[in-house]
Amino acid sequence: MFCHPLSVVFSLFFIGTIVCQSDNDVSLAPLKDELISLRILTEKLQEQILQLTKKNAEMEVTNLQQETQILSNIRSIEIQGGKIQKNDDDFRRLRRELKHMKKKCKPFSSFPSYEEPQKMLNSFVSKQSPIGNRQSKRSHRPVQLNLSHSSNGTPIQTKRASTSSQFFTAENSNNMYVSPNQIVRFDHVVTNDGQGYDASNGIFTANSNGVYVFYLQTRSTDRQCFVEIVKTGSRLVSTWSGHGDHLADSTMVVLRLQIGEKVWIEDRSYKSNNCEIDDLSSFSGFMLHAEE
């Protein structure tokens, strides 16, 4: 068979190209293996970096928690120290007061007889009085001890019989209208120890001699009201409410009452029309101290 020379040349060139390509593939194989190894190593390094980053973050959180706990403990110690200091100051103050009380009570440590402690007590009261020479004759009365004697002659102090006390508070259950010179009757009784206040007529009656305190609060939103605290017909103090912005008013009086004397609230309005007192008004009183 006859072959063209060019065909032979091209065939040889093609065969040479194939042989060269095969040689190149053989020489690149180690590089591919190295690239694969480097990729695997890179992935491992990335995993290790992530693990280290996570551990560092956890360590930082732990450190922050420990620092917070330390600060909290320091604050607690400071608070406890402040309490200890306050308790120490209170203890020192109480100890000073105790010494002062012991010093005052020293004259009464022993009572040889009834006459002797009576003189000592009167002398002590006159020296310790804060009013001094301005005391009234009433305050200079000798202090009487209620003493009894035991079988061996030692005086024993006994308690006096207590005097019954009185106190009350009454208010309006609803708005009420009263005419001039009419007694204001607070019908809702809140307290009434001693039963001195009569809700049926609004009058308080003293059951013991003594000094009493009375308080009145009035409020009116419709008409002007001028009411007073009255003692057995004698006008004492007054309130004026229901005028412009002056919707409410209050007053108080301290006075001495004898058994059976009465105190009440009375309308003294100048106008002939009725006075309105609402349900926020109240009348209170109590015995400050009893007298013989």
C-alpha positions as CSV (number, residue, x, y, z in Angstrom):
1,M,0.0,0.0,0.0
2,F,1.3,3.4,-0.9
3,C,1.3,6.1,1.9
4,H,1.6,9.8,1.3
5,P,4.7,11.2,3.0
6,L,2.6,14.0,4.7
7,S,0.4,11.3,6.2
8,V,3.4,9.6,7.7
9,V,4.6,12.9,9.2
10,F,1.2,13.8,10.7
11,S,0.9,10.3,12.2
12,L,4.3,10.6,13.8
13,F,3.4,14.0,15.2
14,F,0.2,12.8,16.7
15,I,1.9,9.8,18.3
16,G,4.6,12.1,19.8
17,T,1.9,14.4,21.2
18,I,0.2,11.5,22.9
19,V,3.5,10.3,24.4
20,C,4.3,13.8,25.7
21,Q,0.9,14.2,27.3
22,S,1.2,10.9,29.0
23,D,4.6,12.1,30.4
24,N,3.1,15.3,31.7
25,D,0.3,13.5,33.5
26,V,2.8,11.3,35.2
27,S,4.8,14.3,36.3
28,L,1.7,16.2,37.7
29,A,0.4,13.3,39.9
30,P,2.7,14.1,42.9
31,L,1.6,17.7,42.8
32,K,-2.0,16.7,43.0
33,D,-1.3,14.5,46.0
34,E,0.5,17.4,47.7
35,L,-2.4,19.7,47.0
36,I,-4.9,17.3,48.5
37,S,-2.6,16.9,51.6
38,L,-2.4,20.6,51.9
39,R,-6.2,21.0,51.7
40,I,-6.7,18.4,54.4
41,L,-4.1,20.1,56.6
42,T,-5.7,23.4,56.1
43,E,-9.1,22.1,57.1
44,K,-7.6,20.6,60.3
45,L,-5.9,23.9,61.1
46,Q,-9.2,25.7,60.6
47,E,-10.9,23.3,63.0
48,Q,-8.2,23.7,65.6
49,I,-8.4,27.5,65.2
50,L,-12.2,27.3,65.8
51,Q,-11.7,25.1,68.9
52,L,-9.1,27.5,70.3
53,T,-11.4,30.5,69.7
54,K,-14.3,28.8,71.4
55,K,-12.0,27.9,74.4
56,N,-10.8,31.5,74.6
57,A,-14.4,32.8,74.6
58,E,-15.4,30.3,77.4
59,M,-12.3,31.3,79.4
60,E,-13.2,35.0,79.0
61,V,-16.8,34.4,80.1
62,T,-15.5,32.4,83.1
63,N,-13.1,35.2,84.1
64,L,-15.9,37.8,83.8
65,Q,-18.2,35.6,86.0
66,Q,-15.4,35.3,88.6
67,E,-14.7,39.0,88.6
68,T,-18.4,39.7,89.0
69,Q,-18.6,37.3,92.0
70,I,-15.5,38.9,93.5
71,L,-17.1,42.4,93.2
72,S,-20.3,41.1,94.7
73,N,-18.4,39.6,97.6
74,I,-16.6,42.9,98.2
75,R,-19.9,44.8,98.2
76,S,-21.4,42.3,100.7
77,I,-18.4,42.7,102.9
78,E,-18.7,46.5,102.7
79,I,-22.4,46.3,103.6
80,Q,-21.7,44.0,106.5
81,G,-19.0,46.3,107.7
82,G,-21.4,49.3,107.6
83,K,-24.0,47.3,109.6
84,I,-21.3,46.3,112.2
85,Q,-20.3,49.9,112.5
86,K,-23.9,51.0,113.0
87,N,-24.5,48.3,115.6
88,D,-21.4,49.4,117.4
89,D,-22.6,53.0,117.4
90,D,-26.0,52.0,118.7
91,F,-24.4,49.9,121.4
92,R,-22.2,52.8,122.5
93,R,-25.3,55.1,122.6
94,L,-27.3,52.6,124.6
95,R,-24.5,52.1,127.0
96,R,-24.2,55.9,127.5
97,E,-28.0,56.1,128.1
98,L,-27.8,53.2,130.6
99,K,-25.1,55.0,132.5
100,H,-27.1,58.2,132.6
101,M,-30.2,56.3,133.8
102,K,-28.2,54.5,136.5
103,K,-26.9,57.9,137.7
104,K,-30.4,59.3,137.9
105,C,-31.8,56.3,139.7
106,K,-28.9,56.1,142.2
107,P,-30.8,58.2,144.9
108,F,-33.6,55.6,145.0
109,S,-31.3,52.5,145.4
110,S,-32.3,52.1,149.1
111,F,-35.3,53.2,151.1
112,P,-34.8,53.0,154.8
113,S,-38.2,54.4,155.7
114,Y,-41.3,56.0,154.1
115,E,-40.4,59.6,155.2
116,E,-36.8,59.4,153.9
117,P,-37.7,58.4,150.3
118,Q,-40.5,60.9,150.2
119,K,-38.0,63.8,150.9
120,M,-35.4,62.4,148.5
121,L,-38.0,62.1,145.7
122,N,-39.3,65.6,146.2
123,S,-35.8,67.0,146.2
124,F,-34.9,65.0,143.1
125,V,-38.0,66.2,141.2
126,S,-37.3,69.9,142.1
127,K,-33.7,69.6,140.9
128,Q,-34.4,67.7,137.7
129,S,-37.3,69.8,136.5
130,P,-36.5,71.6,133.2
131,I,-38.9,74.5,133.9
132,G,-37.0,75.6,137.0
133,N,-38.4,78.6,138.9
134,R,-41.1,79.2,136.3
135,Q,-43.1,76.2,137.5
136,S,-46.6,76.8,138.6
137,K,-47.8,76.2,142.1
138,R,-49.6,73.1,140.8
139,S,-46.3,71.5,139.6
140,H,-44.7,72.1,143.0
141,R,-47.1,69.8,144.8
142,P,-45.1,67.0,146.5
143,V,-45.1,63.7,144.8
144,Q,-46.9,61.1,146.8
145,L,-45.8,57.5,146.7
146,N,-48.3,54.9,147.3
147,L,-46.2,52.7,149.6
148,S,-47.1,49.8,151.9
149,H,-44.8,48.0,154.3
150,S,-44.0,44.3,154.4
151,S,-43.7,42.3,157.6
152,N,-40.1,43.3,158.1
153,G,-40.8,47.0,157.7
154,T,-39.5,47.4,154.2
155,P,-41.6,49.7,152.1
156,I,-43.3,48.2,149.0
157,Q,-44.5,50.4,146.1
158,T,-47.9,49.6,144.8
159,K,-49.7,50.8,141.7
160,R,-52.4,53.4,141.7
161,A,-55.8,52.5,140.4
162,S,-55.9,53.5,136.7
163,T,-58.4,56.2,135.6
164,S,-60.7,55.3,132.7
165,S,-59.8,57.0,129.5
166,Q,-62.0,58.4,126.7
167,F,-61.4,58.8,123.0
168,F,-63.6,58.8,119.9
169,T,-63.9,59.6,116.2
170,A,-67.1,60.1,114.3
171,E,-67.8,61.1,110.7
172,N,-70.7,61.7,108.3
173,S,-72.0,58.7,106.5
174,N,-73.6,61.1,103.9
175,N,-73.6,64.7,103.0
176,M,-75.8,66.6,105.5
177,Y,-77.4,70.1,105.7
178,V,-77.7,71.9,109.0
179,S,-79.3,75.2,109.9
180,P,-77.7,78.1,111.8
181,N,-77.3,77.3,115.6
182,Q,-78.0,73.6,114.9
183,I,-75.8,70.9,116.4
184,V,-73.9,68.9,113.8
185,R,-74.5,65.2,114.3
186,F,-71.7,63.0,113.0
187,D,-73.7,59.7,112.8
188,H,-71.0,57.2,111.8
189,V,-68.9,56.3,114.9
190,V,-65.4,54.9,114.1
191,T,-64.2,54.6,117.7
192,N,-65.9,55.4,121.0
193,D,-63.8,54.2,123.9
194,G,-65.6,55.1,127.2
195,Q,-68.8,55.7,125.3
196,G,-68.5,59.5,125.8
197,Y,-69.8,60.4,122.3
198,D,-73.5,60.1,121.6
199,A,-74.1,59.6,117.8
200,S,-77.9,60.2,118.3
201,N,-77.4,63.9,119.2
202,G,-73.7,64.6,118.3
203,I,-72.7,65.5,121.9
204,F,-69.6,64.3,123.8
205,T,-69.9,64.0,127.6
206,A,-66.8,63.8,129.9
207,N,-66.9,60.9,132.3
208,S,-63.7,62.0,134.2
209,N,-62.1,65.2,135.2
210,G,-59.1,65.9,133.0
211,V,-57.6,67.7,130.1
212,Y,-59.1,66.8,126.7
213,V,-58.2,67.4,123.1
214,F,-60.8,67.9,120.3
215,Y,-60.2,68.0,116.6
216,L,-62.7,69.1,113.9
217,Q,-62.4,68.8,110.1
218,T,-65.1,70.1,107.8
219,R,-65.5,70.1,104.0
220,S,-68.2,71.7,101.9
221,T,-68.4,71.9,98.1
222,D,-71.9,73.4,97.7
223,R,-72.4,76.2,100.3
224,Q,-70.3,78.1,102.8
225,C,-70.1,76.6,106.3
226,F,-69.0,78.3,109.5
227,V,-69.0,75.8,112.4
228,E,-67.5,75.9,115.9
229,I,-66.5,73.6,118.7
230,V,-68.7,74.5,121.6
231,K,-68.3,73.6,125.3
232,T,-71.6,73.7,127.2
233,G,-72.7,76.8,125.3
234,S,-69.3,78.5,125.2
235,R,-67.9,79.1,121.7
236,L,-64.3,78.0,121.4
237,V,-62.7,77.6,117.9
238,S,-64.2,77.5,114.4
239,T,-63.8,76.3,110.8
240,W,-64.8,78.0,107.6
241,S,-65.2,75.9,104.4
242,G,-66.9,76.1,101.1
243,H,-65.6,79.5,100.0
244,G,-64.0,79.6,96.6
245,D,-60.9,77.3,96.6
246,H,-61.2,77.0,100.4
247,L,-63.3,73.8,100.3
248,A,-62.0,72.3,103.6
249,D,-60.8,73.5,107.0
250,S,-59.8,72.0,110.3
251,T,-59.2,73.2,113.9
252,M,-58.2,71.8,117.3
253,V,-58.7,72.8,120.9
254,V,-57.3,71.7,124.3
255,L,-59.4,72.3,127.3
256,R,-60.1,71.1,130.8
257,L,-63.4,69.4,131.5
258,Q,-65.2,68.3,134.7
259,I,-67.3,65.2,134.9
260,G,-70.6,65.8,133.0
261,E,-69.5,68.8,130.9
262,K,-70.4,68.5,127.3
263,V,-68.7,69.4,123.9
264,W,-70.3,69.5,120.5
265,I,-70.1,71.0,117.0
266,E,-72.6,73.8,116.1
267,D,-73.4,75.6,112.9
268,R,-72.7,79.4,113.2
269,S,-73.2,80.4,109.6
270,Y,-74.2,84.0,109.1
271,K,-76.7,83.2,106.2
272,S,-80.1,81.9,106.8
273,N,-79.7,79.1,104.3
274,N,-78.6,75.6,105.3
275,C,-74.9,74.7,105.5
276,E,-73.7,71.6,103.7
277,I,-71.2,69.3,105.3
278,D,-70.1,66.4,103.2
279,D,-69.1,62.8,104.2
280,L,-65.3,63.7,104.4
281,S,-65.9,65.7,107.6
282,S,-65.1,64.3,111.0
283,F,-65.1,65.1,114.7
284,S,-62.5,63.5,117.2
285,G,-61.5,63.8,120.8
286,F,-59.5,62.2,123.5
287,M,-58.5,62.7,127.1
288,L,-54.9,63.8,127.4
289,H,-54.6,63.1,131.1
290,A,-56.9,62.7,134.0
291,E,-57.1,65.0,137.0
292,E,-58.5,64.6,140.5
